[in-house]
Amino acid sequence: MSNEYQFKPHEQPIMVGSPANPDHPARRKLFYLLIGIFVGLTASFQNGLLVANLTQIQGQLGLTPAEGGWISVSYNMTNACITVLLYKIRQQFGMSLFSKITLFFLLAATSLQWLISSHLLDTPNIGIEPYYLEIVARGLSGMVASGMTILGLFYCLQGMPTVKRTSGLILGFGLVQFGIPLSRIISPYLAIDGQLENLFLFQFGLALICFGLINILELPPGNTEKVFEKLDFLSFAFFASGLAALAVILVQGRILWWTTPWLVYPLMIAIVGIGIALWIETHRKNPMLQVRWMRSRNIIAFMITGAVMRILLSEQNVGAAGLLANLGYGNDQLVTFYAVIMAASVLALVISIFSTNPMDLRRPVIFAVALIALGSWMDVGVSINSAPYMFYISQFLIAFAAVYFMGPLVFEGFLRAIASGPAYIISFSVIFGISQTVGGLAGAAAIQAFTTIRTQMHYADMVSSLNLGDPTFSAQIAGTRSVLSNQTTDTAQANVAAMSQVLQGIQRQATVSAYSDLFFLMASFATFVTAILLINYFYNRYHKRNPLAKELAVIAKMRESK
């Protein structure tokens, strides 16, 4: 597109820092859309491949679970923090430089990860510890994921007709949900025998393709202005340190357990850092974050809804996946399971794109929560003989809900922000990003704590009820001892080994019972949330009120003035 082209009034960027919206020919729109989908999927892989292969990464680098936890901390802390700066970078330096910076860090992150997995650093002459490079690479990936998501979103918007821009917004955010199931599907075929080099070479290849595509067809230019102030960096430093400390608590707390003494220090840093940052933003003349708007009733409700949804969706990523892992199923045995989840995600995204109604954004969210409740109720009563195919229907419903709720929720937050003014967009982005990242971490932490406690309780009850004189129990011990007697001639050792194996079986049964309790808890909570949302929905319908009436009226006036 020539730099001399003069944008028509309706083609102007909707805000500083976003690209213009020219009337592209149909062919160019298609290419924008395809590039947007590819970039969005690449962004989703940044976290998906980490989640799917963290255990293998720990094994390859010889890490303890706590050390592996720091890799997750590195990704999540940068992913949650960077949103504040990305918006201002686009405003001051424009989309072209923003794209180049994002692609540079994408190539740097994927290059480092491939270098680590290739074992080229495992030589005495190189004094670089791969573990620390992995932490740096994951920190870069967290930043890249946010930037690439924004790039993918803008490309999707360019590929949509003006009247369908809402669909581009839903598509851009919906693609992020594909990362984990896609990563689980492809990882067994690329990481054969636990070798991760091919997996990260694949990721590096995706980065190169993105680099080429974005340089072949750049986003239209937008308006820029000087927006950075010295106080921005001080405020960001406190805010980022607080969020980073919060990530440390949520990740390491569930690994090392919450009573670990040193966790009190990141807790203090989180409270003080976030508190000071919000105090600075509240009293600034030109704040990055509109704190008063963020603490309004509607925005708090929006943030809570987003976080609760992410916690409920942990039933799938941590609950069902955790149970199947404890039952001994590996990634290669769960390809069909995740293919079902992927199919549900694609179906939900397509339906959401064509069915989302700006005048009724609450109904899809209620429907999604109800699906989570139904899927969770179906999982109650799992047994030690449960197999992946038994979860296909329930997890299909939950995966559908995970994507279906995203579009309407994002659209509601965006409407509230844009109606208040362009300066509020960054606050919406921060609220949404934090609610999703922190909500996901909090959900995983809560599930881990709950299942650990319930497993211990079930195990204690089962062991205390053992009766050594019970013929069934004695026969079980005898059968196990008979099998082990072929391996050792020491009768005492065979007895100890037999009892140990029986107790391991009891431990496994206790774990399955704990997950059944978890599904019951999640189902009950989701049912309660559904009831609350339904009551609120019908209350508004009865009084013929639209919760977004004020925002829709403001946006209608903005359109008329153009």
Number of C-alpha atoms within 10 A of each C-alpha: 11 6 7 6 8 10 13 11 10 14 14 18 18 15 17 21 23 21 24 22 24 19 15 15 9 12 10 14 19 16 17 26 24 17 22 31 20 20 29 29 24 27 29 25 25 28 22 22 21 20 16 22 20 17 15 17 21 18 14 15 17 12 15 11 15 15 17 23 21 20 23 23 26 22 26 27 25 24 26 25 24 20 22 20 17 18 23 21 19 23 22 18 17 21 24 17 13 20 20 14 14 21 21 14 18 31 22 17 27 25 19 21 26 22 18 24 23 16 13 11 15 14 9 7 7 9 9 12 12 19 19 12 16 24 20 17 24 29 21 24 30 26 25 28 25 22 25 25 22 22 24 30 25 24 30 30 26 27 26 20 16 15 7 13 15 21 22 25 22 28 26 26 21 28 25 24 22 23 23 22 24 21 24 24 21 16 20 22 14 17 16 13 9 16 16 23 19 17 24 23 19 15 23 21 15 21 24 15 16 21 19 12 18 20 13 9 14 14 21 19 18 21 19 18 13 10 15 15 11 7 15 20 12 14 21 20 15 21 23 22 22 26 25 24 23 25 28 22 26 24 23 22 20 20 18 14 17 16 9 11 8 10 19 13 11 20 18 13 18 24 16 16 24 22 15 17 21 20 13 20 21 16 10 14 8 15 19 26 25 19 17 10 17 19 12 11 10 15 17 14 12 22 24 16 17 23 25 22 26 22 23 26 25 25 27 23 18 18 25 22 20 18 23 21 14 14 19 9 15 13 21 14 14 20 21 16 21 24 17 20 26 23 15 22 26 19 15 22 26 16 14 22 20 12 12 19 15 14 12 14 20 21 15 21 23 20 17 24 29 23 25 32 27 18 27 31 20 18 25 18 14 19 15 16 9 15 15 19 11 14 19 17 16 21 27 24 23 28 31 23 27 27 28 29 26 24 26 26 20 20 19 19 21 19 19 23 22 19 19 15 12 13 17 21 23 20 23 25 19 20 23 23 22 21 24 20 18 22 23 23 25 24 25 24 23 17 23 19 17 16 23 17 14 20 22 15 14 19 21 14 12 15 13 9 9 10 11 10 8 10 10 11 14 13 11 15 20 15 13 19 22 14 12 17 17 9 10 11 10 9 12 11 14 20 18 13 17 22 17 14 15 16 15 12 13 17 19 17 19 25 26 26 22 24 27 24 20 23 26 19 18 25 26 16 18 26 20 15 20 21 15 12 19 17 12 13 18 12 12 13 12 9 8 9 12 16 17 18 10 11 18 18 12 16 16 11 11 11 10 7 7 7
